[in-house]
């Protein structure tokens, strides 16, 4: 996907990523952490994303940056997911917003780029207690992606 995105760095485990958002509120360190999970014998990786809280020394997934770069930030997160899956091609990544409005934002981002995304990834949405192939126009509670 050729979207405008930030340069990011990853650590040697290929599970921790960071980049800086630049805008009217200055430079804000963004962090993405991908952690292994297991449910009913199925391993997947949970994607956590947010601003780095220096004082607390932890990821803050409820902060609001307002740096006027939402599309670029979402494109960077998508690039990180692709990077991760290219390094771990048999894995799946689970994403859910820290609030319903953030989950909706992820859904809007997926829907707006779905043709490009679906050429590379299988995309599933969680609704009514089950996973289904992603469809535009549905409100999902979470998302799961894997390489095609």
N, C-alpha and C positions, 0 to 999 in steps of 0.2 A: 504494500500500500504506500503510495507516494503522497502522504499527507505531511504538512509542516509539523515537525516535532522537535523536542529538545534532545540534545545529546545527553546520554545517560551513562552511568558507570555501574558495574556490577562487581561483586566480590568473587573470590575464588570458588565459593560454593555454588555459584550461579543461582542463588536463592534470594539475594539481597541487592536491590537496585536503588539508585538515587539520581536525582536531577534537580536543577534549579528552575523555578518559575520566575520569569522576569516581567514586571509590569509596574503600574502606578504605586503599588505597595512594596516595591523593592524586590530584592532577591529572596525567594522563599524556598527552602530546601524541602523537596518532596521525596518520600520514601515509599518503596514497594517491597513487601516481604512476601515470599511464596513459601508456605509451610505445608509439609505432608500431613494428610489426614487419612483416616480409614473408616469406611462405613460399610458394614455387612460384608467385609472381605474385599471391598473395592478401594484401591488407593487412588487418591486425587490430591491436588494441591490447592490450598486456599490462598487467594490473593488478598492481601491487606494493603491499603493505600491511604496515604494522608501526608500531612505536614509533619516535619520533625520538630518536636517540642524540646528545645534545648534545656529548659529548666527542669523538666521531668525526665529528660533523656529517654524519650519514647515516641513512637508514632502516634499522632493525634488524628484519628479518622473522622472527627467531628468539626475540625477547624474550617473556617471559611476564609479563603485567601483573597477573593475579589481582585485578582490581578489582570482581569480582562483577557485571559488566555485559555479559557476553558477548552476550546477545540484542540489547541496545541497540547495541552496537558492530557486530554483523553487520547489523542493520537500517540503520545509518548507511552502511555500505559498500554495501549494496544501493541505498540512496537515491542515493549518488554514482554508481553504475553507471547508474541511470536518468537522472540529470542529464547525465552524459556522453553517453549514447546519444541523448537528446533534443537535444543540441547537435550531435551527429554521427550523424544517423539512418541513414546507410548503412554504418556501421562495425559491427564485432563486437568484443567484449571477451573476452579469454582470462584465465582465473584458475586457478591451481594453488597449493595450499598449499606453504609452504616445507618442510613435513614431511608424511609420509603421514597423520599424525593430524590435521593442520590441513586437509588436503584432505578428509578424512572429516568434519570439523566443517563445512566449507562444504557438503558434500553433505547433511548432516543439516539445515542451515539451508534449503537449496533445497527439500528434500523436505517439510519442515514447512510451508512457505509456497507449495508448488507450484501450487495452484489459483489463487492471486492472481498469482504470478509468471507463470504460463503464459498468463494473459489479456493480458499486456503484452509478453512476450518469447518468442522461440524459445530453448529451452535444450537444449544438446547436452552429452553426456558422452563422454569419450575412454576407450575400453576395448578391449583386445585389438588395439591398433594402428590403431583406426579410430574415427571419430566416429559417434554415433548419437543419436537423440532421447532426452532424459533420461527415465529410467524409475526409479521408486522401487524400492528393493531391490537395485540394482546398485552395485558399488563402482567408481567412476570415478577415473581418474588426473588428470583436468583437466576444465574446463568452458568452454564457449563460449556467449555469449549475444548476441542481436541483437534489435532492435525488430521487432514484428510489423507 
